[in-house]
Amino acid sequence: MMEPIKRALQGVTTRPDFKKRLEDMKEKVLSDKDVQAFLNSRQSEVDQGMIDRSLNKLYEYTQQSKACQDCPGLKECKNLIQGYHPKLVLNGKTIDVQYDRCPEKKKADERERQRSLIKSIYIQQDLLNATFADIDGDDPSRLKVLQLVTGFLHDYNETGKGKGIYVYGKFGVGKTFMLAAIANELAAKDHPSILVYVPEFVRELKNAIHDQSLEEKLDMVKSTPILMLDDIGAESMSSWVRDEVLGAILQHRMSQQLPTFFSSNFDPDELKHHFTYSQRGEKEEVKAARLMERVLYLATPVRLDGKNRRQ
């Protein structure tokens, strides 16, 4: 059985057109500037026999993009292994092709790694792509936030501690967007954070009373290295929410000096007023003042101005 196959292969390889195609391929491969650069750098190690034995690998190498040249993008990567580009290496008596992550793949992996550092609870997913590059640095109120974040990052990198920011302003001016951009800036420095939309989180905690997962969910938010509470004051106010949920979270974070950021439609005085009255209409100024002491201990208030960007 083997003899007929061997004779057939010999017949193919000895045909003039096969030899012509082989010579053409060899000429094309050896005229490739990257192949020439590799062979010139390995002159003392590579001989003609090694080149002939490795012609198929050299051809494989020349047919692909290197360093993302002439590549339409990661999703349309034309290489043999998507997101990886070839590199010529010596492997014993042959020349081989090694595949390494290409520049675009490295960028995509880094973005994914940074995204994994940001956990969100009930936050609109498209907002999580916000970056400082998207923020108008000519706006004085936004510039103030950027300056405070720069100061925070310096302190946090030095000591593992730092005062957060309480971003407040009218509906739709970009407060959540600002928190998400801060979270991405922190992720770029390898600092994980959790971004929580307070109204929905409070509703979840109310349901968690029945399935006995309340403490677990509270502990996660209490102890995360950097916490961002979005839209505080928009939740349905009750003594339980103020004292047992927000009060407990902020007390723990204050005692452990864990950085905490906030966004709200209310300025600090308005937020205090919001927390003063229970759902039964009872006026509880002392408890509201105690909660606001924790908020202001943890964060510096900054008003965010601008037009409603949701219209």
C-alpha positions as CSV (number, residue, x, y, z in Angstrom):
1,M,0.0,0.0,0.0
2,M,2.8,2.4,1.0
3,E,4.7,1.9,-2.3
4,P,1.9,3.2,-4.6
5,I,1.5,6.3,-2.3
6,K,5.2,6.9,-2.4
7,R,5.3,6.6,-6.2
8,A,2.4,9.0,-6.5
9,L,4.1,11.6,-4.3
10,Q,7.3,11.3,-6.2
11,G,5.3,11.8,-9.4
12,V,3.8,15.1,-8.1
13,T,7.1,16.5,-6.7
14,T,9.0,15.7,-9.9
15,R,6.5,17.4,-12.2
16,P,7.9,20.6,-13.8
17,D,5.0,22.8,-12.8
18,F,5.3,21.8,-9.1
19,K,9.0,22.6,-9.2
20,K,8.3,25.9,-10.8
21,R,5.7,26.8,-8.2
22,L,8.1,25.8,-5.4
23,E,10.8,27.9,-6.8
24,D,8.5,30.9,-7.2
25,M,7.3,30.5,-3.6
26,K,10.9,30.2,-2.4
27,E,11.9,33.3,-4.3
28,K,8.9,35.3,-2.9
29,V,9.5,34.1,0.7
30,L,13.2,34.9,0.7
31,S,12.6,38.4,-0.8
32,D,10.4,39.3,2.1
33,K,12.1,42.0,4.1
34,D,11.2,40.5,7.5
35,V,12.4,37.1,6.5
36,Q,15.7,38.7,5.2
37,A,16.1,40.6,8.5
38,F,15.7,37.4,10.5
39,L,18.1,35.4,8.3
40,N,20.7,38.2,8.4
41,S,20.5,38.3,12.2
42,R,21.1,34.5,12.4
43,Q,23.7,34.0,9.7
44,S,26.0,32.0,11.9
45,E,23.2,29.6,12.9
46,V,21.1,29.1,9.7
47,D,22.3,27.2,6.6
48,Q,20.6,26.5,3.3
49,G,19.4,23.1,4.3
50,M,17.6,24.6,7.3
51,I,16.0,27.2,5.0
52,D,14.8,24.5,2.6
53,R,13.4,22.4,5.5
54,S,11.6,25.4,6.9
55,L,10.2,26.8,3.7
56,N,6.6,26.0,4.6
57,K,7.0,27.8,8.0
58,L,8.6,30.8,6.3
59,Y,5.7,31.0,3.8
60,E,3.2,30.8,6.7
61,Y,5.0,33.7,8.3
62,T,5.0,35.9,5.2
63,Q,1.2,35.5,4.7
64,Q,0.3,37.1,8.0
65,S,0.2,40.6,9.5
66,K,2.9,41.6,11.9
67,A,2.4,44.2,14.6
68,C,-1.2,44.8,13.2
69,Q,0.1,46.2,9.9
70,D,-2.6,46.1,7.2
71,C,-5.0,44.7,9.7
72,P,-8.6,46.0,9.8
73,G,-9.0,45.4,13.5
74,L,-9.1,42.6,16.2
75,K,-12.5,41.3,15.2
76,E,-11.5,41.1,11.5
77,C,-7.9,39.9,12.3
78,K,-6.7,38.0,9.2
79,N,-4.0,36.0,11.0
80,L,-4.0,32.3,11.5
81,I,-4.7,32.8,15.2
82,Q,-6.9,35.8,15.8
83,G,-5.2,38.5,17.9
84,Y,-1.7,36.9,17.6
85,H,1.0,37.8,15.2
86,P,3.9,35.5,14.0
87,K,7.5,35.7,15.0
88,L,10.3,33.6,13.5
89,V,12.4,31.5,15.9
90,L,15.0,28.8,15.7
91,N,13.8,25.4,16.9
92,G,16.6,22.9,16.7
93,K,17.5,22.3,13.0
94,T,14.5,24.2,11.7
95,I,13.0,27.7,11.6
96,D,9.6,27.8,13.3
97,V,6.8,30.3,13.8
98,Q,5.9,31.5,17.3
99,Y,2.7,33.3,17.9
100,D,2.5,36.2,20.4
101,R,-0.3,38.6,21.3
102,C,-0.5,41.5,18.8
103,P,-0.6,45.1,19.9
104,E,-4.4,45.3,19.4
105,K,-4.9,42.1,21.4
106,K,-2.8,43.5,24.2
107,K,-4.9,46.6,24.3
108,A,-8.2,44.7,24.3
109,D,-7.0,42.4,27.1
110,E,-5.9,45.4,29.1
111,R,-9.3,47.0,28.6
112,E,-11.0,43.8,29.7
113,R,-8.7,43.5,32.7
114,Q,-9.5,47.1,33.8
115,R,-13.2,46.5,33.2
116,S,-13.0,43.5,35.5
117,L,-11.8,45.8,38.3
118,I,-15.1,47.8,38.1
119,K,-18.1,46.0,39.5
120,S,-21.5,47.7,39.0
121,I,-24.9,47.1,40.6
122,Y,-27.8,48.4,38.6
123,I,-25.7,50.9,36.6
124,Q,-26.4,51.4,32.9
125,Q,-23.7,49.3,31.1
126,D,-22.9,51.9,28.4
127,L,-22.0,54.4,31.1
128,L,-19.2,52.1,32.3
129,N,-17.2,53.1,29.2
130,A,-16.8,56.7,30.4
131,T,-13.3,58.1,30.6
132,F,-11.7,61.4,31.6
133,A,-11.0,61.9,27.9
134,D,-14.8,62.3,27.4
135,I,-15.1,65.0,30.1
136,D,-15.1,68.7,29.2
137,G,-12.0,70.0,31.0
138,D,-12.9,73.6,30.1
139,D,-16.0,73.4,32.4
140,P,-14.9,74.8,35.8
141,S,-17.0,72.4,37.9
142,R,-15.8,69.3,36.0
143,L,-12.2,70.6,36.2
144,K,-12.6,70.8,40.0
145,V,-13.7,67.2,40.1
146,L,-10.7,66.1,37.9
147,Q,-8.3,68.0,40.2
148,L,-9.8,66.4,43.3
149,V,-9.5,62.9,41.7
150,T,-5.9,63.6,40.8
151,G,-5.2,64.5,44.5
152,F,-7.1,61.4,45.6
153,L,-5.1,59.2,43.4
154,H,-1.8,60.6,44.8
155,D,-3.0,60.1,48.4
156,Y,-4.4,56.6,47.7
157,N,-1.2,55.5,45.9
158,E,0.9,56.8,48.8
159,T,-1.2,55.7,51.8
160,G,-4.1,53.4,50.6
161,K,-6.4,56.1,52.0
162,G,-8.0,59.3,50.6
163,K,-11.1,61.4,50.7
164,G,-13.8,60.8,48.2
165,I,-16.0,63.2,46.3
166,Y,-19.7,64.1,46.7
167,V,-20.8,65.1,43.3
168,Y,-24.2,66.9,43.2
169,G,-26.2,68.8,40.7
170,K,-29.3,68.9,38.7
171,F,-30.8,65.9,37.0
172,G,-29.0,64.9,33.8
173,V,-25.8,67.0,34.1
174,G,-23.6,63.8,34.0
175,K,-23.0,62.9,37.7
176,T,-23.2,59.1,37.1
177,F,-21.0,59.5,34.0
178,M,-18.5,61.3,36.2
179,L,-18.5,58.5,38.7
180,A,-18.0,55.9,36.0
181,A,-15.1,57.9,34.5
182,I,-13.5,58.1,38.0
183,A,-14.0,54.3,38.3
184,N,-12.2,53.8,35.0
185,E,-9.4,56.1,36.0
186,L,-9.0,54.1,39.2
187,A,-9.0,50.8,37.2
188,A,-6.3,52.1,35.0
189,K,-4.2,52.4,38.2
190,D,-5.2,48.8,39.2
191,H,-7.6,50.0,41.9
192,P,-10.9,48.0,42.1
193,S,-14.2,49.7,42.9
194,I,-17.9,49.0,43.1
195,L,-20.4,51.4,41.6
196,V,-23.9,51.1,43.1
197,Y,-27.2,52.7,42.0
198,V,-28.6,53.3,45.4
199,P,-32.4,53.3,44.7
200,E,-32.4,49.8,43.1
201,F,-29.9,48.5,45.6
202,V,-32.1,49.5,48.5
203,R,-35.0,47.7,46.8
204,E,-32.8,44.6,46.5
205,L,-31.9,44.7,50.2
206,K,-35.6,44.9,51.2
207,N,-36.2,41.7,49.2
208,A,-33.0,40.2,50.7
209,I,-34.6,40.2,54.2
210,H,-36.8,37.3,53.1
211,D,-34.0,35.2,51.5
212,Q,-31.6,35.8,54.3
213,S,-28.9,37.3,52.1
214,L,-29.1,40.9,53.5
215,E,-26.0,40.7,55.6
216,E,-23.9,39.2,52.8
217,K,-24.9,42.0,50.4
218,L,-24.4,44.7,53.0
219,D,-20.9,43.3,53.9
220,M,-19.9,43.4,50.2
221,V,-20.6,47.1,49.9
222,K,-19.3,47.9,53.4
223,S,-15.9,46.4,52.8
224,T,-15.1,47.0,49.1
225,P,-11.8,49.0,48.8
226,I,-13.5,51.9,46.9
227,L,-17.2,52.4,46.9
228,M,-19.3,54.7,44.7
229,L,-22.9,55.4,45.7
230,D,-24.8,56.8,42.8
231,D,-28.0,58.9,43.2
232,I,-28.1,58.8,47.0
233,G,-31.3,60.6,48.1
234,A,-33.4,59.2,45.2
235,E,-34.2,56.1,47.2
236,S,-37.5,55.8,49.1
237,M,-36.6,57.3,52.5
238,S,-37.3,55.2,55.6
239,S,-35.7,55.1,59.1
240,W,-34.5,51.5,58.2
241,V,-32.8,52.7,55.0
242,R,-31.1,55.7,56.7
243,D,-30.0,54.0,59.9
244,E,-29.6,50.3,59.1
245,V,-28.5,50.4,55.5
246,L,-26.8,53.7,54.6
247,G,-25.8,54.5,58.2
248,A,-24.3,51.1,58.7
249,I,-22.4,51.2,55.4
250,L,-21.0,54.6,56.0
251,Q,-20.1,54.0,59.7
252,H,-18.0,51.0,58.7
253,R,-16.3,52.8,55.9
254,M,-15.6,55.8,58.1
255,S,-14.1,53.7,60.8
256,Q,-11.9,51.7,58.3
257,Q,-11.1,54.9,56.3
258,L,-12.3,53.3,53.1
259,P,-12.7,55.8,50.2
260,T,-16.3,56.5,49.3
261,F,-17.7,58.6,46.4
262,F,-21.3,59.8,46.0
263,S,-23.5,61.4,43.4
264,S,-26.8,63.1,44.2
265,N,-29.4,65.5,42.9
266,F,-29.3,67.1,46.3
267,D,-26.7,69.4,47.8
268,P,-25.6,68.4,51.3
269,D,-28.3,70.5,53.1
270,E,-31.0,69.2,50.8
271,L,-29.8,65.6,51.4
272,K,-29.9,66.2,55.2
273,H,-33.5,67.4,54.8
274,H,-34.3,64.3,52.8
275,F,-33.0,62.1,55.6
276,T,-34.8,64.1,58.4
277,Y,-38.3,62.9,57.7
278,S,-39.3,59.3,57.9
279,Q,-42.0,57.7,55.7
280,R,-44.4,58.3,58.6
281,G,-43.6,62.0,58.6
282,E,-41.6,61.9,61.8
283,K,-38.9,64.6,62.1
284,E,-35.5,63.0,63.1
285,E,-33.0,65.8,62.8
286,V,-30.3,64.2,65.0
287,K,-30.2,60.9,63.0
288,A,-30.2,62.8,59.7
289,A,-27.3,65.0,61.0
290,R,-25.4,62.0,62.1
291,L,-25.6,60.4,58.6
292,M,-24.5,63.6,57.0
293,E,-21.5,63.8,59.3
294,R,-20.4,60.5,57.9
295,V,-21.0,61.6,54.3
296,L,-19.0,64.8,54.7
297,Y,-16.3,63.0,56.6
298,L,-15.9,60.6,53.7
299,A,-16.3,63.0,50.7
300,T,-15.7,66.6,49.6
301,P,-18.8,68.2,48.0
302,V,-18.5,69.5,44.5
303,R,-21.4,71.0,42.4
304,L,-21.5,69.8,38.8
305,D,-23.1,72.3,36.5
306,G,-24.3,72.1,32.9
307,K,-27.3,71.4,30.8
308,N,-29.5,68.3,31.0
309,R,-27.6,65.8,28.7
310,R,-30.5,63.4,28.7
311,Q,-32.8,65.6,26.8
